[in-house]
Amino acid sequence: MTIPFPVVDEIARHCVQEEEPETVHIEVHLPGPLDRARLRAAFTEALRRHPRILMREAAGPWYRRRYEWELTADPDVEVVSFPEPGGDALRAARRRSLERTPPLSASPPIRSEVIADLAGEGRTALVLTVNHTALDGPACLRILATAAELYGGADNAPAAPPTRPPQDTDPPAGTPSGWARPARVAAGTPENAPGNGMLLAELPLPHRPKGSPYTVNDQLMVATALTLTEWNRERGAAPRPLRITMPVDDRPRDATMPIGNGTRLVEVPFAPAELTTDDLPELLRRTAARTRALKAVPRPQLGHGAALLTAPVVPVAWRAALTRTLRTAAAPWTSTTLLSNIGRIPYPLDFGGEAGRAQAVWFSAPARMPRGLTVTTASTAGRLHLALRWSRALLGDADGERLKDLFAQHLRTTEAGP
């Protein structure tokens, strides 16, 4: 059986760059050990229960009008591997997750490495690498929750989503224009090497005063904007409007969740003057009004232009060339950065027995230029898990540490009461 590539998959397929792989990194830490045979069996069965993930790119002539996914009954490759444990095993697995993209030619386009006995304490890390052309982090997490339930027998049903008041569909007064050329992340000390670097950190969840009109997501958005404003100011960059891309995911989290790339992207604008204010509660309220309005407006995943680009009226190879040309031309108007807040992990990720329940879950989104930096957050066990990922052509490891410190500092300032 074959199915055409959706819009998001096709655009991603057009813009593949070997020097900056489009992988999603997911890392889950468990308090105890996992049995190899049981985990492999559970993961394989989880893939079968979500058959949309068992796919590979179908071959076709150059003049075909679409790329197509070919669904398979079983995995083509062994998805779960067990590298030799040791002091550098986790770091090496993280590096492979950033550098090696699971190929689209073998089903499924996901790999999982199990790093045993972390720090000699018996803990386990699951490092998952996802080809972002095929699926996103929340879809992969749904697969992992099914595998956890099959492995340990514990209930891994998702928690009920938080209730939200009705959302406004009109942008609030004073919203900056989305047409202005946005600020870029100022260069730090690049490594002059291909690929991405990454930093994972655990922070306290920000306090939100009772009755606040904003969410934790809005606090993270403001913290990201203030962090980049200060970072650019430290490097002498002229003030420019910021635009922060924010994925919105409306899919259910239960077993009916559609597997694939299911988020739509919206852009939250900030004027330079807004980010020099001392009135943080007012900035948070304005940000909340903007994000509510953006989430409420129905919109194609990548906008109307992407839907037009992927219309199958000419061979897909011609559309690929056009898409790459337009992407290069539009680079100066690409948003400043991407903030992807997964929120509270909806599944317990409880593997039962010795392995236990997830203590930490990190995600990291690709950080290809011209953005060059992505911020991804999730919360588990009452802690915020932050992943900063950057293009090595723009930043280095020391820059990542500085950005993390700035983010933590500004996140604390968002805790101010009204």
C-alpha positions as CSV (number, residue, x, y, z in Angstrom):
1,M,0.0,0.0,0.0
2,T,1.3,3.5,-0.8
3,I,0.1,6.9,0.3
4,P,1.2,10.3,-1.0
5,F,3.6,12.5,1.1
6,P,1.6,15.1,3.0
7,V,2.6,18.7,2.5
8,V,5.0,18.9,5.5
9,D,6.8,15.6,4.5
10,E,7.2,16.8,0.9
11,I,8.7,20.2,1.8
12,A,11.1,18.6,4.3
13,R,12.1,16.0,1.7
14,H,12.8,18.8,-0.8
15,C,15.1,20.7,1.6
16,V,17.3,17.8,3.0
17,Q,20.9,18.9,3.6
18,E,23.5,16.3,4.5
19,E,25.6,18.8,6.5
20,E,22.7,19.6,8.9
21,P,20.5,16.5,9.3
22,E,16.8,17.0,10.0
23,T,16.6,14.7,13.0
24,V,14.4,14.9,16.1
25,H,16.3,13.7,19.3
26,I,14.3,12.3,22.2
27,E,15.9,11.1,25.4
28,V,14.2,9.3,28.2
29,H,15.8,8.5,31.5
30,L,14.5,5.6,33.6
31,P,15.5,4.7,37.2
32,G,16.3,1.0,36.5
33,P,17.4,-1.5,33.9
34,L,15.5,-2.9,30.8
35,D,15.5,-6.4,29.5
36,R,16.8,-6.5,25.9
37,A,14.5,-9.2,24.5
38,R,11.4,-7.9,26.2
39,L,12.1,-4.3,25.0
40,R,12.7,-5.3,21.4
41,A,9.5,-7.4,21.4
42,A,7.5,-4.6,23.0
43,F,8.9,-2.0,20.6
44,T,8.2,-4.1,17.5
45,E,4.6,-4.8,18.6
46,A,4.1,-1.0,19.3
47,L,5.1,-0.3,15.7
48,R,2.6,-2.8,14.5
49,R,-0.2,-1.2,16.6
50,H,0.6,2.1,14.9
51,P,1.1,0.9,11.4
52,R,1.5,4.4,9.9
53,I,5.0,4.5,11.3
54,L,6.0,1.3,9.3
55,M,6.8,3.2,6.1
56,R,9.6,3.8,3.7
57,E,9.9,6.0,0.6
58,A,8.6,4.2,-2.5
59,A,10.8,4.2,-5.5
60,G,9.6,6.0,-8.6
61,P,10.7,7.7,-11.9
62,W,12.0,11.2,-11.9
63,Y,8.9,12.5,-13.6
64,R,6.5,11.3,-10.9
65,R,4.1,13.9,-9.6
66,R,4.4,12.9,-5.9
67,Y,6.7,11.2,-3.4
68,E,4.9,8.3,-1.8
69,W,5.2,6.3,1.4
70,E,5.1,2.6,1.1
71,L,3.6,0.9,4.2
72,T,5.2,-2.3,5.3
73,A,3.8,-5.1,7.5
74,D,7.0,-5.4,9.6
75,P,10.2,-3.4,10.2
76,D,12.9,-3.7,7.6
77,V,15.6,-3.2,10.2
78,E,16.2,-3.8,13.9
79,V,15.0,-0.5,15.5
80,V,16.4,-1.0,19.1
81,S,20.2,-1.4,19.7
82,F,22.2,-1.7,22.9
83,P,25.6,0.0,22.6
84,E,28.3,-1.0,25.1
85,P,27.8,0.9,28.3
86,G,30.5,3.1,29.7
87,G,31.5,6.6,30.7
88,D,31.1,8.1,27.2
89,A,28.3,5.9,25.9
90,L,25.5,8.5,26.4
91,R,27.5,11.3,24.9
92,A,28.3,9.2,21.9
93,A,24.6,8.2,21.4
94,R,23.6,11.9,21.5
95,R,26.2,12.7,18.9
96,R,24.9,9.9,16.7
97,S,21.4,11.2,17.1
98,L,22.4,14.6,15.7
99,E,24.6,13.2,12.9
100,R,23.0,10.1,11.6
101,T,19.5,10.3,10.1
102,P,17.5,7.1,9.8
103,P,17.2,6.6,6.1
104,L,13.8,6.9,4.4
105,S,14.7,3.8,2.3
106,A,14.2,1.4,5.3
107,S,11.0,1.1,7.4
108,P,10.6,2.6,10.0
109,P,12.6,5.9,9.9
110,I,13.3,5.8,13.6
111,R,16.1,4.3,15.8
112,S,16.4,3.7,19.5
113,E,19.6,3.2,21.5
114,V,19.5,1.9,25.0
115,I,22.3,3.1,27.2
116,A,22.5,0.9,30.3
117,D,23.9,1.6,33.8
118,L,24.3,5.3,33.6
119,A,27.1,6.6,35.9
120,G,27.3,3.1,37.3
121,E,24.0,3.6,39.1
122,G,21.8,1.1,37.2
123,R,19.8,3.8,35.5
124,T,18.9,3.6,31.8
125,A,18.7,6.2,29.0
126,L,16.6,5.6,25.8
127,V,18.0,7.8,23.0
128,L,15.6,7.9,20.0
129,T,16.5,9.4,16.6
130,V,13.6,10.3,14.3
131,N,13.8,11.4,10.6
132,H,11.8,14.6,10.7
133,T,10.7,14.2,7.1
134,A,8.5,11.3,8.3
135,L,7.3,12.1,11.7
136,D,7.6,14.5,14.7
137,G,8.4,14.1,18.4
138,P,4.9,13.8,19.8
139,A,4.1,11.0,17.4
140,C,7.2,9.2,18.3
141,L,6.4,9.6,22.0
142,R,3.0,8.0,21.4
143,I,4.8,4.9,20.0
144,L,7.1,4.9,23.0
145,A,4.1,5.0,25.4
146,T,2.6,2.0,23.7
147,A,5.9,0.2,24.0
148,A,6.1,1.0,27.7
149,E,2.7,-0.4,28.3
150,L,3.5,-3.6,26.4
151,Y,6.8,-4.0,28.2
152,G,5.7,-3.5,31.7
153,G,1.9,-4.0,31.7
154,A,1.4,-0.7,33.5
155,D,-1.3,1.7,32.3
156,N,0.2,4.4,30.1
157,A,-3.0,6.1,29.1
158,P,-2.5,9.9,28.6
159,A,-3.6,12.3,31.2
160,A,-6.5,14.5,30.4
161,P,-5.4,17.7,28.7
162,P,-5.8,21.0,30.7
163,T,-9.0,22.8,30.2
164,R,-8.7,26.2,28.5
165,P,-11.2,29.1,28.3
166,P,-12.6,30.0,24.9
167,Q,-9.9,31.6,22.8
168,D,-10.1,34.8,20.9
169,T,-9.6,34.6,17.1
170,D,-8.7,38.3,16.5
171,P,-5.1,39.5,17.1
172,P,-5.0,41.9,20.0
173,A,-4.4,45.6,19.4
174,G,-0.8,46.6,19.2
175,T,0.4,43.3,17.7
176,P,3.6,44.0,15.7
177,S,3.5,43.3,12.0
178,G,4.6,39.9,10.9
179,W,6.0,41.3,7.6
180,A,9.1,43.1,9.1
181,R,12.4,41.4,8.5
182,P,13.2,39.7,11.8
183,A,16.3,39.6,13.9
184,R,18.8,36.8,13.4
185,V,20.5,35.1,16.3
186,A,23.9,36.8,16.5
187,A,26.9,34.6,15.8
188,G,28.9,33.4,18.8
189,T,32.0,31.3,18.5
190,P,31.2,28.9,15.7
191,E,33.0,25.6,15.5
192,N,33.4,25.8,11.7
193,A,32.1,22.2,11.5
194,P,29.0,20.8,9.9
195,G,25.9,19.6,11.9
196,N,24.3,20.6,15.2
197,G,25.4,20.9,18.8
198,M,23.1,20.4,21.7
199,L,22.8,21.1,25.4
200,L,20.3,19.4,27.7
201,A,19.5,20.9,31.1
202,E,17.0,20.4,34.0
203,L,15.4,23.5,35.5
204,P,12.7,24.2,38.1
205,L,9.3,24.7,36.6
206,P,8.4,28.4,36.6
207,H,5.9,29.5,39.2
208,R,2.7,31.0,37.8
209,P,0.7,33.1,40.2
210,K,-2.8,31.8,40.8
211,G,-5.4,33.2,38.4
212,S,-2.7,34.4,35.9
213,P,-4.1,35.1,32.4
214,Y,-1.0,33.5,30.9
215,T,0.3,29.9,30.7
216,V,3.7,28.4,31.3
217,N,4.0,28.3,27.5
218,D,3.7,32.1,27.5
219,Q,6.4,32.3,30.2
220,L,8.7,30.2,28.1
221,M,8.0,32.3,25.0
222,V,8.8,35.6,26.9
223,A,11.9,34.0,28.4
224,T,13.1,33.0,24.9
225,A,12.5,36.4,23.5
226,L,14.3,38.2,26.4
227,T,17.2,35.7,26.1
228,L,17.8,36.4,22.4
229,T,17.4,40.1,22.9
230,E,20.1,40.1,25.6
231,W,22.3,37.7,23.6
232,N,22.2,39.9,20.5
233,R,22.7,43.1,22.6
234,E,25.8,41.6,24.1
235,R,27.2,41.1,20.6
236,G,26.4,44.6,19.4
237,A,23.5,43.6,17.0
238,A,21.1,46.4,16.1
239,P,17.6,45.9,17.7
240,R,15.2,44.3,15.3
241,P,11.7,42.7,15.7
242,L,11.8,39.1,16.9
243,R,9.5,36.4,15.4
244,I,9.4,33.1,17.2
245,T,7.9,30.0,15.5
246,M,5.7,27.9,17.8
247,P,4.3,24.5,16.8
248,V,0.7,23.9,17.7
249,D,-0.5,20.3,18.0
250,D,-4.2,19.6,18.1
251,R,-4.1,15.8,17.9
252,P,-5.5,13.5,20.5
253,R,-2.9,11.8,22.7
254,D,-4.6,8.4,22.9
255,A,-4.1,5.4,20.7
256,T,-6.1,7.1,17.9
257,M,-3.4,9.8,17.5
258,P,-2.5,10.3,13.8
259,I,1.2,9.3,13.4
260,G,3.3,11.6,11.2
261,N,4.1,15.3,11.1
262,G,1.0,16.6,12.8
263,T,1.8,20.1,14.1
264,R,1.1,23.4,12.4
265,L,3.4,26.3,12.8
266,V,2.5,29.9,13.9
267,E,4.8,32.8,14.4
268,V,4.7,35.0,17.5
269,P,6.0,38.6,16.9
270,F,7.7,40.9,19.3
271,A,8.7,44.6,18.8
272,P,12.1,45.6,20.1
273,A,10.6,48.2,22.5
274,E,8.4,45.5,24.1
275,L,11.5,43.5,25.2
276,T,13.1,46.4,27.1
277,T,10.2,46.9,29.5
278,D,10.4,46.2,33.2
279,D,6.6,45.5,33.3
280,L,6.9,41.7,32.8
281,P,3.3,41.0,33.8
282,E,2.0,43.2,31.0
283,L,4.4,41.6,28.5
284,L,3.2,38.2,29.6
285,R,-0.5,39.3,29.2
286,R,0.2,40.6,25.7
287,T,2.1,37.5,24.7
288,A,-0.8,35.3,26.0
289,A,-3.3,37.2,24.0
290,R,-1.2,36.7,20.8
291,T,-0.6,33.0,21.3
292,R,-4.3,32.4,22.1
293,A,-5.4,34.2,18.9
294,L,-2.8,32.4,16.8
295,K,-3.8,29.0,18.1
296,A,-7.5,29.6,17.5
297,V,-7.2,30.5,13.8
298,P,-7.4,27.4,11.5
299,R,-4.5,27.4,9.1
300,P,-2.7,24.9,6.9
301,Q,0.3,23.3,8.6
302,L,2.9,25.4,6.7
303,G,0.6,28.1,5.4
304,H,-1.2,28.4,2.1
305,G,2.0,28.9,0.1
306,A,3.4,25.5,1.0
307,A,0.1,23.9,-0.1
308,L,0.4,25.6,-3.5
309,L,4.1,24.5,-3.9
310,T,3.1,20.9,-3.3
311,A,0.2,20.7,-5.8
312,P,0.9,17.7,-8.0
313,V,0.7,19.6,-11.3
314,V,4.3,19.2,-12.5
315,P,6.9,16.5,-11.7
316,V,8.0,16.5,-8.1
317,A,11.6,17.0,-9.0
318,W,10.8,20.3,-10.6
319,R,8.9,21.4,-7.5
320,A,11.8,20.4,-5.4
321,A,14.1,22.7,-7.3
322,L,11.7,25.6,-7.0
323,T,11.1,25.0,-3.3
324,R,14.9,25.1,-2.6
325,T,15.3,28.3,-4.6
326,L,12.4,30.0,-2.8
327,R,13.7,28.8,0.6
328,T,17.1,30.4,-0.1
329,A,15.5,33.6,-1.3
330,A,13.2,33.8,1.8
331,A,16.0,33.1,4.3
332,P,16.3,36.7,5.6
333,W,12.5,36.6,6.5
334,T,12.7,33.3,8.3
335,S,11.7,33.6,11.9
336,T,14.4,34.3,14.5
337,T,14.1,30.9,16.3
338,L,11.7,28.1,17.1
339,L,10.3,27.4,20.6
340,S,8.7,24.0,20.8
341,N,7.1,23.4,24.2
342,I,5.8,19.8,24.5
343,G,4.4,20.7,27.9
344,R,3.8,18.2,30.6
345,I,4.5,14.8,29.2
346,P,1.0,13.3,28.9
347,Y,2.1,9.6,29.4
348,P,3.6,8.2,32.6
349,L,6.1,6.2,30.4
350,D,6.0,3.6,33.1
351,F,7.9,0.4,32.1
352,G,7.0,-1.3,35.3
353,G,9.1,-3.6,37.5
354,E,12.8,-2.6,37.8
355,A,12.8,-0.1,34.9
356,G,10.2,2.1,36.5
357,R,8.7,5.4,35.3
358,A,10.5,8.1,33.3
359,Q,12.3,10.6,35.5
360,A,13.3,13.0,32.6
361,V,12.3,13.4,29.0
362,W,14.1,15.7,26.6
363,F,13.3,16.6,23.0
364,S,15.4,18.6,20.6
365,A,14.3,20.0,17.2
366,P,16.6,20.5,14.2
367,A,18.5,23.8,14.2
368,R,19.4,24.3,10.5
369,M,20.4,27.7,9.3
370,P,19.2,30.4,8.8
371,R,17.6,30.1,12.2
372,G,20.5,28.2,13.6
373,L,19.0,27.8,17.1
374,T,16.0,25.9,18.5
375,V,14.6,25.8,22.0
376,T,12.6,22.7,23.1
377,T,11.0,22.2,26.5
378,A,9.0,19.5,28.3
379,S,8.1,18.8,31.9
380,T,8.3,15.5,33.7
381,A,8.2,14.7,37.5
382,G,7.8,18.4,38.3
383,R,10.9,19.6,36.5
384,L,11.4,21.5,33.2
385,H,13.7,19.7,30.7
386,L,15.3,22.2,28.3
387,A,17.1,21.3,25.1
388,L,19.1,24.0,23.2
389,R,20.2,22.9,19.8
390,W,22.2,25.0,17.4
391,S,24.0,25.0,14.1
392,R,27.8,24.7,14.6
393,A,28.1,27.2,11.8
394,L,26.6,29.8,14.2
395,L,27.4,28.8,17.8
396,G,29.7,26.7,19.9
397,D,29.5,24.8,23.1
398,A,30.4,27.8,25.3
399,D,27.6,29.8,23.6
400,G,25.1,27.1,24.4
401,E,26.1,27.4,28.1
402,R,25.7,31.1,28.0
403,L,22.3,30.9,26.3
404,K,21.1,28.3,28.9
405,D,22.1,30.6,31.8
406,L,20.3,33.6,30.2
407,F,17.2,31.5,29.6
408,A,17.2,30.2,33.2
409,Q,17.6,33.8,34.5
410,H,14.8,35.3,32.3
411,L,12.5,32.4,33.1
412,R,12.8,33.2,36.8
413,T,11.9,36.8,36.1
414,T,8.6,35.7,34.5
415,E,7.5,34.5,38.0
416,A,6.7,38.0,39.1
417,G,3.2,38.5,40.3
418,P,0.7,41.0,38.8
